Amino acid sequence: MEDHTARRSYRMKDRARTQAETRDRIVNATMRLHDEKGVAATSFVDIARRAGIGAATVYRHFPTLGSLVAACGAHVWKEMDPPVPERAPDIFKDVAGTEDRLQHLVEELDRFYRRGALRLTAAYADRHLIPELDEFLRAVEAGVAALVREAVKEERLPDAVLRLLIALTDFPVWTAMQKVSDDELERQRLVARLLGCAIGSAR
């Protein structure tokens, strides 16, 4: 009886491990295809082919596109390590003065956006088509907004100016600003000054 129970337990663990491995293969294949083709353009057939399994297996693990995108999003979140509101105070704890805090904000966002540029570009392109992408980007944008508010918290700015600062630090704006200068440090200084000008308009 004990041997039978042990064998059954082993089979269940082996089956669970196999299912987890298959799930990981699907997610990894999907993420590679999203990088290559975009999110909305990637079909379940494409994913099955890349993962070396049948399309029915993909559907069994992820019955909807949304569930698959959410699973990929969890992996991407860990890789990108985006800013989150609760960590914002620590990021600026040793930085005094608005000018220095703006410069630090720009540098911090620059590192994050470079880290996540490929995946963020794909997500922004299809966010209007896939609710889970929109949810992912809303979380990213909330973290960015928290950094902005923390950077300028001593300024007591009107809401309209805060919204302007948040808009100027959004990923699509960051992408456009890459065309301003090939010199990264110069570009960061220009963006920090631009934010400073936006604050000055409220004084």
C-alpha positions in Angstrom: 0.0 0.0 0.0 2.8 2.4 0.9 4.7 1.6 -2.3 1.5 2.2 -4.3 1.0 5.6 -2.6 4.6 6.6 -3.1 4.5 5.7 -6.8 1.2 7.7 -7.2 2.8 10.6 -5.4 5.8 10.4 -7.7 3.7 10.3 -10.8 1.7 13.3 -9.7 4.9 15.3 -9.0 6.4 14.2 -12.3 3.2 15.3 -14.1 3.2 18.6 -12.4 6.8 19.2 -13.2 6.2 18.3 -16.9 3.2 20.7 -17.0 5.3 23.5 -15.5 8.1 22.9 -18.0 5.6 23.0 -20.8 4.1 26.2 -19.5 7.6 27.8 -19.3 8.3 26.7 -22.9 5.1 28.3 -24.0 5.8 31.6 -22.2 9.4 31.7 -23.4 8.4 31.1 -27.0 5.7 33.7 -26.7 8.1 36.3 -25.4 10.6 35.7 -28.2 7.8 36.0 -30.8 6.5 39.2 -29.2 10.0 40.7 -29.4 10.2 39.7 -33.1 6.7 40.2 -34.4 4.8 42.2 -31.8 2.1 41.0 -29.4 -1.1 41.2 -31.4 0.6 39.8 -34.5 1.7 36.6 -32.7 -0.8 33.7 -33.1 -1.2 30.6 -31.0 -0.1 28.6 -34.0 3.1 30.6 -34.2 3.7 30.0 -30.5 3.0 26.2 -30.7 5.4 25.9 -33.6 8.2 27.9 -31.8 7.7 25.8 -28.6 7.6 22.5 -30.5 4.2 21.5 -29.3 0.6 21.3 -30.6 -1.7 24.4 -30.6 -4.1 22.5 -28.4 -1.5 22.2 -25.7 -1.0 26.0 -25.8 -4.8 26.5 -25.4 -4.9 23.9 -22.6 -2.4 26.0 -20.6 -3.6 29.4 -21.7 -7.3 29.4 -22.8 -7.2 33.0 -23.8 -4.7 35.5 -25.3 -5.2 37.6 -22.2 -4.1 34.9 -19.8 -1.0 34.2 -21.9 -0.1 37.9 -22.1 -0.5 38.2 -18.4 1.8 35.3 -17.8 4.4 36.9 -20.1 3.9 40.2 -18.4 4.9 38.7 -15.0 8.2 37.6 -16.5 8.8 40.9 -18.3 8.1 42.8 -15.1 10.8 40.9 -13.2 13.3 41.5 -16.1 12.5 45.2 -16.5 12.3 46.0 -12.8 10.2 49.1 -13.3 9.8 51.8 -10.7 7.1 51.2 -8.2 5.5 53.8 -5.9 6.6 52.3 -2.6 10.3 52.5 -3.6 10.2 56.1 -4.8 11.2 57.7 -1.5 14.3 55.5 -1.2 15.5 56.5 -4.7 15.7 60.2 -3.7 16.6 59.9 0.0 20.2 61.1 -0.5 19.4 63.7 -3.2 18.8 67.3 -2.1 17.6 70.3 -4.1 15.1 70.3 -7.0 17.7 70.6 -9.7 19.7 67.6 -8.5 16.5 65.6 -7.9 15.3 66.3 -11.5 18.7 65.2 -12.9 18.5 62.0 -10.7 14.9 61.4 -12.0 16.0 61.7 -15.6 19.0 59.3 -15.1 16.8 56.8 -13.2 14.1 56.8 -15.9 16.8 56.6 -18.6 18.2 53.4 -17.1 14.7 51.9 -16.8 13.5 52.8 -20.3 16.7 51.5 -21.8 16.3 48.2 -20.0 12.7 47.8 -21.1 12.7 49.6 -24.4 12.0 46.6 -26.7 9.1 45.2 -24.6 7.7 48.7 -23.8 7.6 49.6 -27.5 5.7 46.4 -28.3 3.3 46.9 -25.4 2.5 50.5 -26.3 1.9 49.5 -30.0 -0.9 47.1 -29.0 -2.2 48.4 -25.7 -5.5 49.5 -27.4 -6.0 45.9 -28.6 -5.2 43.8 -25.5 -6.6 44.9 -22.1 -3.8 43.0 -20.2 -1.2 45.1 -22.0 -3.0 48.3 -21.0 -3.1 47.0 -17.4 0.6 46.3 -17.5 1.4 49.8 -18.9 -0.8 51.5 -16.4 1.2 49.9 -13.6 4.5 51.1 -15.3 3.1 54.6 -15.7 2.0 54.7 -12.0 5.5 53.9 -11.0 7.0 56.6 -13.2 4.4 59.1 -12.0 5.4 58.3 -8.4 9.0 59.0 -9.2 8.1 62.3 -10.7 6.0 63.3 -7.7 8.7 62.3 -5.3 11.3 64.3 -7.2 9.4 67.5 -7.0 7.5 67.0 -3.7 9.1 70.1 -2.1 7.8 72.4 -4.9 4.1 72.2 -4.1 3.1 72.4 -7.7 -0.4 72.7 -9.2 -1.9 69.5 -10.6 -1.6 70.8 -14.2 2.1 71.2 -13.8 2.5 67.8 -12.2 0.6 66.3 -15.1 2.9 68.1 -17.5 6.0 66.7 -15.8 4.5 63.2 -15.9 3.7 63.6 -19.6 7.3 64.8 -20.4 8.7 61.7 -18.7 6.4 59.2 -20.4 8.0 56.4 -22.5 6.8 57.6 -25.9 8.3 61.1 -25.1 11.6 59.4 -24.0 11.7 57.5 -27.3 11.2 60.7 -29.2 13.9 62.5 -27.2 16.5 59.9 -28.3 16.6 61.8 -31.6 17.7 65.1 -29.8 21.3 64.2 -29.3 23.7 61.2 -29.6 25.4 62.3 -26.4 23.5 60.6 -23.5 24.8 62.9 -20.8 23.9 66.0 -22.9 20.4 64.6 -23.6 19.8 63.9 -19.9 20.9 67.5 -19.0 18.5 68.9 -21.6 15.6 66.9 -20.4 16.3 67.8 -16.8 16.4 71.5 -17.8 13.1 71.1 -19.7 11.5 69.7 -16.6 12.9 72.6 -14.7 11.4 75.0 -17.1 8.0 73.4 -16.7 8.3 73.9 -12.9 9.4 77.5 -13.4 6.2 78.2 -15.3 4.3 77.6 -12.1 6.4 80.1 -10.0 
